[in-house]
Amino acid sequence: MIVIVRAAVAADLEPILVIADQRRRQYAAYQPRFWNPAADAVSRQRSFFESLVDDSETLFAVADAANRVRGFVIAKVAPAPPVYDPGGATCLIDDFTVDDSESWPEVGPGLLAFARSWATQRGAVQLVVVTAGADDPKRVALIEAGLVLASEWWVGGI
């Protein structure tokens, strides 16, 4: 499969929303309290994603194979928290997913490499990628890309 990573455009929004909704449901099964989707999650996300298409401060990219969106990544560069000094800015990758778990080895590395290049051009020295604790295929892709686990969030009722 030939995968091309490129900036997302408005025409990509519908397949991106389908992939994002699929991931939201997957993550809700992992941890229903933290990842519980809002009833109108797709429409809220549509508005948010529409705002990112032309946002010069945010990377919004897709992986395209055979004229089909197979995954996407959203990244932003920000200063590290003032109590830490990683040597420069941090690239936070919150939304990063593929169309099915078996696509991680083919689609994930290209998206991550694209984000790394984009972040490097903006002075970032580290990537921070968010994932669910039980998303093993994505975790393997991150390990294979040279990332290491740095933090975990634990969730419980009050």
C-alpha positions in Angstrom: 0.0 0.0 0.0 1.3 3.4 -0.9 0.4 5.9 1.8 0.7 9.7 1.2 0.6 12.0 4.2 -0.6 15.5 3.4 -2.4 18.5 5.0 -6.1 17.8 5.6 -8.6 19.7 3.4 -12.3 20.3 3.9 -13.2 17.4 1.6 -11.4 15.1 4.1 -13.7 16.0 7.0 -16.4 13.4 6.6 -14.0 10.4 6.5 -12.0 11.9 9.3 -15.1 12.2 11.4 -16.0 8.6 10.8 -12.5 7.4 11.9 -12.7 9.7 14.9 -16.1 8.4 15.9 -15.0 4.8 15.5 -12.0 5.5 17.8 -14.2 7.3 20.4 -16.4 4.2 20.6 -13.4 2.0 20.9 -11.9 4.1 23.7 -15.3 4.2 25.5 -15.2 0.4 25.7 -11.7 0.6 27.3 -12.7 3.1 30.0 -16.4 4.2 29.9 -16.2 7.1 32.4 -13.2 9.0 30.9 -13.8 8.3 27.2 -17.6 8.6 27.4 -18.7 10.3 24.1 -21.1 13.3 24.3 -24.4 12.7 22.6 -23.5 15.3 19.9 -19.8 14.4 19.7 -19.7 14.2 15.9 -21.2 17.6 15.3 -19.0 19.2 18.0 -16.0 17.6 16.5 -17.0 18.7 13.0 -17.0 22.3 14.1 -13.6 21.9 15.8 -12.1 20.1 12.8 -13.4 22.7 10.4 -11.6 25.4 12.4 -8.3 23.4 12.1 -8.3 23.1 8.3 -6.9 26.7 7.9 -5.2 27.0 11.3 -1.5 27.8 10.6 -0.6 27.1 14.3 -1.9 23.5 14.2 -0.9 20.5 12.1 -4.0 18.7 10.7 -2.8 16.0 8.3 -4.2 12.8 6.8 -2.8 9.6 5.5 -4.2 8.9 2.1 -4.0 5.5 0.3 -5.8 4.8 -2.9 -7.7 8.0 -2.6 -9.1 7.0 0.8 -8.3 8.7 4.1 -6.8 5.9 6.3 -5.8 8.0 9.3 -5.1 11.5 10.7 -3.0 13.4 13.1 -3.5 16.7 14.9 -0.6 18.4 16.6 0.3 21.7 18.2 3.6 23.1 19.5 3.6 24.7 22.9 6.2 25.6 25.6 6.9 22.8 28.1 5.5 23.3 31.5 7.7 25.8 33.4 8.8 23.2 36.0 10.3 21.0 33.3 13.1 21.7 30.9 13.2 19.2 27.9 15.4 21.7 26.0 12.7 23.4 24.0 9.1 23.4 23.0 6.8 20.3 23.0 4.7 19.0 20.2 1.4 17.7 21.6 -0.3 15.1 19.5 -3.8 14.5 20.9 -5.8 13.2 18.0 -3.8 10.5 16.1 -5.6 7.5 14.8 -6.0 5.2 11.9 -9.1 3.6 10.2 -8.6 0.2 11.8 -6.2 -1.3 14.3 -4.4 -3.4 11.7 -3.5 -0.3 9.8 -1.1 1.0 12.5 2.1 -0.5 11.0 1.4 0.9 7.5 -0.3 4.2 8.2 0.9 5.3 11.7 4.6 5.7 11.0 4.0 8.1 8.1 1.7 10.3 10.1 4.1 10.4 13.0 7.0 11.2 10.8 5.1 14.0 9.1 4.2 15.4 12.6 7.8 15.1 13.7 9.1 17.0 10.7 6.4 19.7 11.1 7.2 20.1 14.8 11.0 20.2 14.2 10.5 23.1 11.8 8.7 24.9 14.6 11.5 24.4 17.2 10.0 21.5 19.1 12.4 19.1 20.7 9.9 16.4 21.9 6.7 14.7 21.0 3.9 14.0 23.6 1.3 11.6 22.2 -2.0 10.8 23.9 -3.4 7.3 23.7 -5.7 5.0 25.7 -4.0 2.6 28.0 -5.6 -0.4 26.2 -4.9 0.7 22.7 -2.2 -1.9 22.2 -1.7 -1.6 18.4 -1.2 2.2 18.7 1.1 1.7 21.7 3.2 -0.8 19.7 3.4 1.8 16.8 4.6 4.4 19.2 7.3 2.1 20.7 8.5 1.2 17.2 8.7 4.9 16.4 11.1 5.3 19.3 8.7 6.9 21.9 8.7 5.8 25.5 5.9 5.8 28.1 6.3 8.9 30.3 3.0 9.3 32.1 -0.3 7.6 32.9 -3.7 9.0 34.0 -5.8 7.1 36.4 -9.6 7.6 36.6 -12.1 7.0 39.3 -15.4 8.3 40.6 -15.7 10.9 43.3 
